[in-house]
Amino acid sequence: MRYSIFILVLLFGSYTIAAQQLGTNYKLYSSKANKEVSLQQMVSSVNEGQSLIFGEQHDDSIGHLLEAKIFEQLHERFGEKVILAMEMFHRDVQYIVDEYLADQISEKNFIKESRAWDTYKTDYKPAVEFAKKNKLQVLAANAPSRYTNIVTRKGLLALNDLNKNVRKNFIAPLPIDTMTGKYFDRFLEAMGGHSTPGMNLYQSQNFWDATMSWSIAKAMKANKNAVAFMMVGRFHSDYHSGLTERLMKDYKKQVITISCFAADDFMAPNWEQYKDIADFVILTKPKKKESVKD
């Protein structure tokens, strides 16, 4: 018992220290105001009925602390109107997420049966636990990976052969438009400037975005004046494309975007090169690289 208490104190202490150091490990820039701003100023720019998309770098620990902090501040402002939407959970496990939030199942079962990411406990647990404590909705927004895999192997048209119940509840309405323009150019750049391994992989990316945007729009329609706070890999939302473009174009939603990533010029940022990426850009201090010793 004494050992367990010690571990809890140690974990809480580590989280507290990390939170205290947060202010020195990031810089937040408003592209519209063309200046650095505070988290509170950014949250104050959000209005009811809007979506705030946090485009994260998945391995950025500072970014994950910021996600939890922003979520808390949104709750302070909007209360129960805040919806936490997550790329990290698929639509077919929504009932499992809901069971955990209602304290019906254990955390162990929740993590296992919701297929939570390996980094859940370190990266996303604080936000989910905050939602649980304050009885806030957590939206499992992503398309089940088995259906994404169908698109990768066979293309978007193969989704038409899925069970009617699946098409109704787990994936975006068909047909799904394949975005071109800047989003496609960025995809090719990410693939090394080549079209291989073919259009199907790009279509699966669009399927992913379409389902997440549909999930958010559907939840907001059911909750008038809700504010959706979406956690997603930043490729899906940077340059107001992908998920962001679909929310604005297909569902007429007002969207505010954040792009958060570690930057080598953290000490003296060249904000001009970042201003087109998102409405708000958060640079985090890069991890120190260990020198190789002979």
C-alpha positions as CSV (number, residue, x, y, z in Angstrom):
1,M,0.0,0.0,0.0
2,R,2.8,2.4,1.0
3,Y,4.6,1.5,-2.3
4,S,1.5,2.3,-4.3
5,I,1.0,5.7,-2.7
6,F,4.7,6.5,-3.4
7,I,4.2,5.7,-7.1
8,L,1.1,7.8,-7.3
9,V,2.9,10.7,-5.6
10,L,5.8,10.3,-8.0
11,L,3.6,10.3,-11.1
12,F,1.6,13.3,-9.9
13,G,4.8,15.1,-9.1
14,S,6.3,14.5,-12.5
15,Y,3.2,15.7,-14.2
16,T,3.1,18.8,-12.0
17,I,6.8,19.6,-12.8
18,A,6.1,19.2,-16.5
19,A,3.1,21.5,-16.3
20,Q,5.1,24.1,-14.4
21,Q,7.9,24.0,-17.1
22,L,5.3,24.3,-19.9
23,G,5.5,28.0,-20.3
24,T,9.2,28.0,-21.1
25,N,8.9,25.2,-23.7
26,Y,6.5,26.6,-26.2
27,K,5.7,29.8,-28.1
28,L,2.3,30.6,-29.5
29,Y,1.8,32.8,-32.6
30,S,-1.4,34.3,-34.0
31,S,-1.2,34.4,-37.8
32,K,-4.1,37.0,-37.9
33,A,-2.6,39.3,-35.2
34,N,0.9,38.7,-36.5
35,K,2.3,38.4,-33.0
36,E,2.9,36.0,-30.1
37,V,-0.1,35.5,-27.8
38,S,-1.1,33.6,-24.7
39,L,-3.1,30.4,-24.5
40,Q,-5.9,32.4,-22.9
41,Q,-6.0,34.9,-25.7
42,M,-6.2,32.1,-28.2
43,V,-9.0,30.4,-26.3
44,S,-10.8,33.7,-26.1
45,S,-10.9,33.9,-29.9
46,V,-13.1,30.8,-30.0
47,N,-16.9,31.2,-30.2
48,E,-19.8,28.9,-29.7
49,G,-20.6,26.7,-32.7
50,Q,-16.9,26.6,-33.8
51,S,-14.4,23.8,-34.1
52,L,-10.9,24.2,-32.7
53,I,-8.6,21.8,-34.5
54,F,-5.3,21.0,-32.7
55,G,-2.9,19.6,-35.3
56,E,-0.3,17.7,-33.3
57,Q,3.0,16.2,-33.8
58,H,2.3,12.7,-32.4
59,D,5.7,12.4,-30.6
60,D,5.7,15.9,-29.1
61,S,5.2,15.6,-25.3
62,I,4.9,19.4,-24.8
63,G,2.2,19.4,-27.5
64,H,0.2,16.8,-25.5
65,L,0.5,18.9,-22.3
66,L,-0.8,21.9,-24.2
67,E,-3.8,19.9,-25.6
68,A,-4.9,19.0,-22.1
69,K,-4.4,22.6,-20.9
70,I,-6.4,24.1,-23.8
71,F,-9.2,21.6,-23.3
72,E,-9.4,22.7,-19.6
73,Q,-9.5,26.3,-20.6
74,L,-12.2,25.7,-23.2
75,H,-14.2,24.0,-20.4
76,E,-13.7,27.0,-18.2
77,R,-15.2,29.2,-20.9
78,F,-17.9,27.0,-22.4
79,G,-18.7,24.4,-19.7
80,E,-20.6,21.3,-20.9
81,K,-20.8,22.6,-24.4
82,V,-17.2,21.4,-25.2
83,I,-16.8,18.2,-27.1
84,L,-13.5,16.4,-27.2
85,A,-13.1,14.8,-30.6
86,M,-10.2,12.4,-31.2
87,E,-8.4,10.9,-34.2
88,M,-7.0,8.3,-31.7
89,F,-10.3,6.4,-31.3
90,H,-12.4,4.8,-34.1
91,R,-16.2,5.2,-34.4
92,D,-16.9,1.5,-33.8
93,V,-15.6,1.8,-30.2
94,Q,-17.7,4.9,-29.3
95,Y,-19.9,2.8,-26.9
96,I,-16.7,1.6,-25.1
97,V,-15.5,5.1,-24.7
98,D,-19.0,6.1,-23.3
99,E,-18.9,3.1,-20.9
100,Y,-15.6,4.2,-19.5
101,L,-16.7,7.9,-19.2
102,A,-19.8,6.6,-17.3
103,D,-17.5,4.6,-15.0
104,Q,-19.1,1.3,-16.0
105,I,-15.9,-0.4,-17.1
106,S,-12.3,-0.4,-15.8
107,E,-9.5,1.6,-17.4
108,K,-7.7,-1.7,-18.2
109,N,-10.7,-2.9,-20.2
110,F,-11.2,0.5,-21.8
111,I,-7.6,0.7,-23.0
112,K,-7.6,-2.8,-24.4
113,E,-11.1,-2.9,-26.0
114,S,-11.0,0.6,-27.4
115,R,-7.7,-0.2,-29.1
116,A,-6.2,2.8,-27.5
117,W,-2.8,3.9,-28.9
118,D,0.3,2.7,-27.2
119,T,1.0,6.2,-26.0
120,Y,-2.5,6.7,-24.5
121,K,-1.4,6.9,-20.9
122,T,1.3,9.5,-21.4
123,D,-0.3,11.6,-24.2
124,Y,-4.1,11.4,-24.1
125,K,-5.2,10.2,-20.7
126,P,-5.1,13.6,-19.0
127,A,-7.7,15.0,-21.5
128,V,-9.9,11.9,-21.3
129,E,-9.8,11.8,-17.5
130,F,-10.7,15.6,-17.4
131,A,-13.7,14.8,-19.7
132,K,-14.7,11.9,-17.4
133,K,-14.4,14.0,-14.3
134,N,-16.5,16.9,-15.8
135,K,-19.0,14.7,-17.7
136,L,-17.9,16.0,-21.1
137,Q,-18.5,14.2,-24.4
138,V,-15.5,12.4,-26.0
139,L,-16.0,11.6,-29.6
140,A,-14.3,8.6,-31.2
141,A,-14.1,10.4,-34.6
142,N,-11.9,8.2,-36.8
143,A,-12.9,5.6,-39.4
144,P,-12.2,2.0,-38.3
145,S,-8.8,1.0,-39.7
146,R,-10.2,-2.1,-41.4
147,Y,-12.3,0.1,-43.6
148,T,-9.4,2.5,-44.3
149,N,-7.4,-0.6,-45.3
150,I,-10.1,-1.6,-47.8
151,V,-9.7,1.8,-49.5
152,T,-5.9,1.4,-49.5
153,R,-6.2,-2.0,-51.2
154,K,-9.2,-1.5,-53.4
155,G,-10.1,2.2,-53.6
156,L,-13.1,4.3,-52.5
157,L,-15.7,2.5,-54.6
158,A,-15.1,-0.7,-52.6
159,L,-16.9,1.0,-49.6
160,N,-20.2,0.6,-51.5
161,D,-20.1,-3.1,-50.8
162,L,-20.0,-2.7,-47.1
163,N,-23.0,-3.6,-44.9
164,K,-25.7,-0.9,-44.7
165,N,-25.3,-0.6,-41.0
166,V,-21.6,0.0,-41.3
167,R,-22.1,2.6,-44.0
168,K,-24.7,4.3,-41.8
169,N,-22.8,4.4,-38.5
170,F,-19.1,4.0,-39.0
171,I,-18.0,5.8,-42.2
172,A,-18.7,9.1,-43.9
173,P,-21.6,9.3,-46.4
174,L,-20.7,8.0,-49.8
175,P,-19.5,9.0,-52.3
176,I,-16.4,10.6,-50.9
177,D,-14.8,13.4,-52.8
178,T,-11.1,13.1,-53.4
179,M,-9.6,16.4,-52.6
180,T,-7.0,17.8,-55.0
181,G,-4.9,20.9,-55.1
182,K,-2.7,21.8,-52.1
183,Y,-3.7,18.7,-50.1
184,F,-2.7,16.4,-52.9
185,D,0.6,18.3,-53.4
186,R,1.4,18.0,-49.7
187,F,0.6,14.3,-49.8
188,L,3.0,13.8,-52.7
189,E,5.7,15.8,-50.9
190,A,5.2,13.6,-47.8
191,M,5.6,10.5,-50.0
192,G,8.9,11.9,-51.3
193,G,7.5,13.6,-54.4
194,H,6.3,10.4,-56.0
195,S,2.8,9.1,-56.8
196,T,3.6,5.6,-55.7
197,P,2.3,3.5,-54.1
198,G,-0.7,4.8,-56.1
199,M,-3.9,6.8,-55.6
200,N,-5.5,4.4,-53.3
201,L,-3.3,5.5,-50.4
202,Y,-4.2,9.1,-51.1
203,Q,-7.9,8.1,-51.2
204,S,-7.6,6.4,-47.8
205,Q,-6.3,9.7,-46.5
206,N,-9.3,11.4,-47.8
207,F,-11.6,8.7,-46.4
208,W,-10.0,9.3,-43.0
209,D,-10.6,13.1,-43.2
210,A,-14.1,12.7,-44.5
211,T,-15.1,10.4,-41.7
212,M,-13.6,12.6,-39.0
213,S,-15.2,15.8,-40.4
214,W,-18.5,14.0,-40.6
215,S,-18.2,12.8,-37.0
216,I,-17.6,16.3,-35.8
217,A,-20.4,17.8,-37.8
218,K,-22.8,15.1,-36.7
219,A,-22.0,15.6,-33.0
220,M,-22.2,19.4,-33.3
221,K,-25.6,19.1,-35.0
222,A,-26.9,17.1,-32.1
223,N,-25.4,19.6,-29.6
224,K,-26.5,23.2,-30.5
225,N,-23.8,25.8,-30.0
226,A,-21.3,23.1,-29.0
227,V,-17.5,23.8,-29.4
228,A,-15.6,20.8,-30.8
229,F,-11.9,20.5,-29.8
230,M,-10.3,18.0,-32.2
231,M,-7.0,16.3,-31.6
232,V,-5.5,15.1,-34.8
233,G,-2.2,14.7,-36.6
234,R,-1.3,18.0,-38.1
235,F,-1.1,16.8,-41.7
236,H,-4.9,16.4,-41.6
237,S,-5.4,20.1,-40.8
238,D,-2.3,22.2,-41.8
239,Y,-2.9,24.9,-44.4
240,H,-6.6,24.7,-43.8
241,S,-6.8,21.5,-45.9
242,G,-7.9,17.9,-45.4
243,L,-10.1,17.7,-42.3
244,T,-10.3,21.5,-42.0
245,E,-11.3,22.0,-45.6
246,R,-14.0,19.4,-45.4
247,L,-15.5,20.9,-42.3
248,M,-15.7,24.3,-43.9
249,K,-16.7,23.2,-47.4
250,D,-19.0,20.2,-46.7
251,Y,-20.6,21.3,-43.4
252,K,-20.2,25.1,-43.4
253,K,-18.5,25.0,-40.1
254,Q,-16.3,27.8,-38.7
255,V,-12.9,26.4,-38.0
256,I,-9.9,27.7,-36.1
257,T,-6.7,25.7,-36.6
258,I,-3.6,25.1,-34.5
259,S,-0.4,23.6,-35.7
260,C,2.0,22.4,-33.0
261,F,5.4,21.0,-33.6
262,A,9.0,21.2,-32.5
263,A,11.1,23.7,-34.4
264,D,14.9,24.2,-34.7
265,D,14.5,28.0,-34.7
266,F,12.5,27.9,-31.4
267,M,14.8,30.4,-29.7
268,A,14.3,33.0,-32.5
269,P,11.4,31.9,-34.7
270,N,10.9,33.2,-38.2
271,W,7.2,33.5,-37.9
272,E,6.8,34.6,-41.5
273,Q,7.6,31.1,-42.7
274,Y,4.9,29.6,-40.5
275,K,2.0,32.0,-40.7
276,D,0.2,30.2,-43.6
277,I,0.2,26.8,-41.8
278,A,-2.6,27.6,-39.3
279,D,-4.5,30.3,-37.5
280,F,-2.3,29.7,-34.5
281,V,1.1,28.1,-34.7
282,I,2.7,26.6,-31.6
283,L,6.4,26.0,-31.7
284,T,7.8,23.7,-29.0
285,K,11.4,23.4,-27.8
286,P,13.1,20.5,-29.6
287,K,14.6,17.7,-27.6
288,K,18.3,17.9,-27.1
289,K,20.2,15.5,-29.3
290,E,22.7,13.3,-27.6
291,S,26.2,13.6,-28.9
292,V,27.9,10.5,-30.0
293,K,31.0,9.7,-28.0
294,D,33.9,7.6,-29.3
